[in-house]
Amino acid sequence: MKKSIIYVTGFAVTAALLFIGCEDSASQNKQGYVDGFLVEVNQKPGTGTGDGETGVYTVTVISEGDGATKSRNYPVNMTVDINAGTIVGRSFERWTTTSPGVKFAHADSASTTFDMPANDVTVTAVFWICSDCGDLIDKRDNKKYKTTVIGGRTWMAENLNYDTANGVGSWCYDNNPDNCNIYGRLYDWNTAMTVCMAGYHLPTRQEWDNLVAAAGGDSAGNKLKAKNGWIENGGKTRNGTDEFGFSAVPGGCYYSGINDFWFIGYVGFWWTSTEWLETWTDDGIDYKNEGIEIRLMNLSDKVQGDREYGDTRMNRLSVRCVKTD
């Protein structure tokens, strides 16, 4: 009987072997031989690097960011997590791809996901290079402010420190001018709505949310906070990494309800321009709550959202202005 080696390839091999010139009947044994004929089964599909009916395909991540996700293989339909990492002096703008079947959960976030299609994928992280970032001059008082670009938007990289006419609507924490030099001024909401310099405005809740997404989502607070100036609490540091040059500082606030300043060094509070209103009826009586959306940073790595209720428009919080497109 003529001896030979037979190699069998295909997407999923389940086949009978036909041996021409072999008079013996063939029977498979546990070692993978058929009457002395070695059978090798390759279950890779025709394309990609998958096996069986569920392919395993390569995701190639192209990013210059430090700490970016590395390229690796994923099975079809798996949720793929990618992170663009960070580049000092530049900010992330968006993910792009020409690979079919890729739909980013948040294309404008440095950290995002997509469901793996049945083909190899290449994704590219685009970082923003700002040609006009640097000093912003408020022509009302000639103060200079640093700016930074995050998610394609230009933000003040310091809290606003504009002294409104006759001091109406703005204050230094504890009425101490030294605090204004470090943390900027605190404003009531009505003043905050109009206090930004020409070409800038008080950001909406959505603009803050976009900023947070572009800076890393749940970890954005740590990345947006300044590298110093945050007081430790219980042995835990509040200082951030300031990876985007936003340099958030803990300017505290003033609660009008108790007529006092609170939380300097521990918490930063910022107004948004977004009002909210909720109504409901109980036992035939109509009720409503209303107020202002705010954003805050504290010991947590997150940027937290909160709602100021009712007459708390008279509270005093910090202001960051964003450039009007």
HELIX and SHEET records of a PDB file:
HELIX    1   1 ALA A  165  GLY A  167  5                                   3    
HELIX    2   2 TYR A  173  ASN A  175  5                                   3    
HELIX    3   3 PRO A  177  TYR A  183  1                                   7    
HELIX    4   4 TRP A  189  ALA A  192  1                                   4    
HELIX    5   5 ARG A  205  ALA A  214  1                                  10    
HELIX    6   6 GLY A  217  SER A  219  5                                   3    
HELIX    7   7 ALA A  220  LEU A  224  1                                   5    
HELIX    8   8 GLY A  310  MET A  314  5                                   5    
SHEET    1   A 3 ILE A   6  THR A   9  0                                        
SHEET    2   A 3 PHE A  37  ASN A  42  1                                        
SHEET    3   A 3 TYR A  33  VAL A  34 -1                                        
SHEET    1   B 4 ARG A  72  PRO A  75  0                                        
SHEET    2   B 4 VAL A  56  ILE A  62 -1                                        
SHEET    3   B 4 VAL A 121  TRP A 128  1                                        
SHEET    4   B 4 SER A  91  THR A  97 -1                                        
SHEET    1   C 2 THR A  79  ASN A  83  0                                        
SHEET    2   C 2 SER A 111  ASP A 115 -1                                        
SHEET    1   D 3 ASP A 135  ASP A 138  0                                        
SHEET    2   D 3 LYS A 143  ILE A 150 -1                                        
SHEET    3   D 3 ARG A 153  MET A 156 -1                                        
SHEET    1   E 2 SER A 170  TRP A 171  0                                        
SHEET    2   E 2 LEU A 186  TYR A 187 -1                                        
SHEET    1   F 2 TYR A 200  HIS A 201  0                                        
SHEET    2   F 2 VAL A 322  LYS A 323 -1                                        
SHEET    1   G 2 CYS A 253  TYR A 255  0                                        
SHEET    2   G 2 ASP A 260  TRP A 262 -1                                        
SHEET    1   H 3 GLY A 268  ASP A 282  0                                        
SHEET    2   H 3 ILE A 285  MET A 297 -1                                        
SHEET    3   H 3 GLN A 304  TYR A 309 -1                                        
END                                                                             
